[in-house]
Amino acid sequence: MISDENIAHQWGLSFDDVEFINARPKAMRVGLAAQLKHFQQAGRFLSDWADISDEARAFLSEQVDAQRMDTDLYDFQGRSARRHCAEIVVRLGFVRMTERHRSALSDWLQASECSQGLSLDDMVEDAFLWCRDHKVFAYSAKIMERLVRSARQQFLEQLLDDVVDRLSGDAIAKLETSLAQPGEPTGFYRLKDDAGAATLESMLMVTQRLGFIQGLALPKDLLADVG
């Protein structure tokens, strides 16, 4: 259950906010208030009323002297809503994302987020928060998702390059043989096989695989910094 205190903290409007919002028709006020507060919190705009709780919606209605039914008239995809978003961006002093911002965000994602093993959705959310903290307006979730995917791919490629750089020549030769002959006892496919029932044959096969892996002499801290 969401407490009244938490609702007030997240969705409370300042006197300046109320003055800004009440300059609009009543039918527009709650939607504008929701966009303003959500953008301040998450760094991006709402796309539907379903994205916020009924408690938050009711609390906003009370603050701007509007009826709950007025919210049903607000179209988040309409021309007025788009104009409101533009006004909020200017009012809060945000700037539109440039290539310089994209590069800085990508660097931050690779340095701080990718190594934690976070999901794509979590990283997109954190990227919007980075934009919020840096007063940068990101155009849409789709653009942000593409940027996050690109950062993840760059991180992975750099990670794999770093791994290869730390492997011995002997380990690389053994791994290449394993990949070239994936069906052999120490081939790539067989290394991933389940041990199965504990028979003499299965134990000997597992021992052979473990011996192969130990023979690679992989650095023990190879993936120490990767979630």
N, C-alpha and C positions, 0 to 999 in steps of 0.2 A: 504493500500500500504506500502511495506517495504522500508524504507529510505536507501539511499546509506551509510549514517553514521552508521546505525544499521548493515547493511551487513558487512561493514568493521570491526566493533567492534567484531562481532560474528565469522566471517570467515577470518579475516586477518591473514596472516602467518608471522612469524618472519624470520629474515635472517637465523637463525639456522634451522627453519622448512623447508625453501626453499632448503637449502643445503642438508638436509636429504632426501627430496622428489626428488630433481632433480638428485640424484644418480641412480634413476630407469628409465626404458624406458618410453618414453612419454605416451604410452598407459596406464601405471600404475599410473602416477603421480596424476591425478585429483582424482581418487578413493582413493589413499593413503592419499591425503590432506583432503578429505572429512571425512575419518575415523578418522584421527588425530584430526581435529577440533571438530567433533561431540563428540568424546570421551572426549575431554577436557571440553566440555560444559555440556554434559549429563551423563557422567560416563558409557556410553555403546556405542557399535558400531552400525553402520547402517546395515540394512539388504537389503536395496533396494534404488535405486536413488529416488524413490517416497517419501522417508522420508525427503528429503530436497528440498528447493525451487529451481526453475530454476535460479533465480537471484544469489543464493549462488553458484550453480554449475558453472555458467558463470564466477563469480568473482574468484573462485578458479582456473579455467582454465587459466585466464589471468595471475595470479600470478606465475604459474609454466610453462608458455610458452607452453601450450598445446592447442589443438583444442577441441571444444565442442564434435566433433564426437569421440574423443578418449575415452570419458567417457563411450560410449556404449560398449567398449571392456572389461570393468572392471566387473568381476563377483564377487559379494560380497560373494558368497558361494564357490568360487573356492580356490584352494590350495594357490595361490599367496596372495589372500585377507586374508586368515587365517594366513599366515606367516607375513603379514603386521601388523595384529592385535597384534600378539605376540611381534613383534619388537616395536610397539607403547607402549605396556604395560611396557616393559623393559626400553624403552627410558624415559618414564615419571616417573619411579621409583615406579610403582604400585606392590603390592604383591597379590598373589592369595588368595582368600577368604578361611579362615580356620574356624574350629568350634568355635574358640574364637571370630572371627569376626561375625559369624552368631549369636552367643549369644548376643554380644554387640549391633548388629543391631536390633535384636528382642526386646531387652530391650528398645532401643530408640523408636522403633515403638509403643510399648505399652505405654510408658510414654508420648510421644510427638505427635503421629499421630492418634492413634485409638480413643482417646476421642473426636476428632474433627469431627467425622462423615464423613471423607473423603471417596471418592469412591476407589475401589480397584486399578483402573488405576492410580489415583493420588498418592496413597500410593506407588505403584511400582516405579513411576517416582521419588518420594522423596527418596525412598530407594536407587536408583541408585545415586542420588546426595549425599547422606550420604556416599556411597562407594567412590565416587569421592573425597569428602573432606577428607576422611581418607586414600586415596591412596590404596584402596582395589579393586581388579578386580573381579567383579561378572561374572560368566560364561555365563549366558543366562537369558532372560526375563522369561522363564518358571520356572527356579530355583528360581528367585527372587519372582515370583508370589506365588509359593508354600510357600516360607518363610514368605511373607506378610500375606497370608491366615492363616498360623499357628499362627502368632503373633496376628492377629485379633481374632482367636478362643480362644487363651490363655487370651487375654484381656477380652473377653466376659465372659468366665468362672469365672475369678477373680471378675469381676463386679457383676455378679449374686451372687457369694458367699458373697460379701460385702453387697449386698442388703438384702439377707436372714439374715445375722448377725444382721442387724438393725431392722428387723421386730419383733414385739411382738409375744408372743405365741398365743394370741387371733387372731391376723391378719393372722398368718400362718394357723391356724385351719379354719378360714373363707375362705381363698383362696383355701385350699385343698378341702373344700366342694364345692366351685364354680367349681373347675376343675373336681371333681368327678361327679358332676351333671350339666354338661354344658348346658343342655336344659332348666333348671329351670329359673324362672324370674331373679334370680341373678347369674345364671350359667355363665361360661366363654363365651359361644357363645352369650348369650343374652346381656351381658355387652357391646359387640361390635356392637350390632344392631343399625341401624339408627332409630331415633325417629319416623320418618314417619310423617303423617299428624297430625296437632295439634288438636287432639280430647281429650276428658276427659280421655278415656282409655289410650291413648298413654302417656299423661302427668303423669298419675298415675304410669305407668310402669317406666317412666324415673325417677320420684321422688324416686321410690323404688330402682332403680339402684344407683342413686346418694347417697341415704342414706346408701346403702351397702358400697360404696367406701369410704364415709366419716367415716364410722364406723371402717374402717381398721386403721385409725389414722396413715397414712404413714408419715414419716419424710418429711418435706417440702423441704429439700435440698437433697433428696435421689439421684436425677439425676442432681444435679447442675453442675457437672464437665463433663457432657457427651454431646457431640454435637448432 
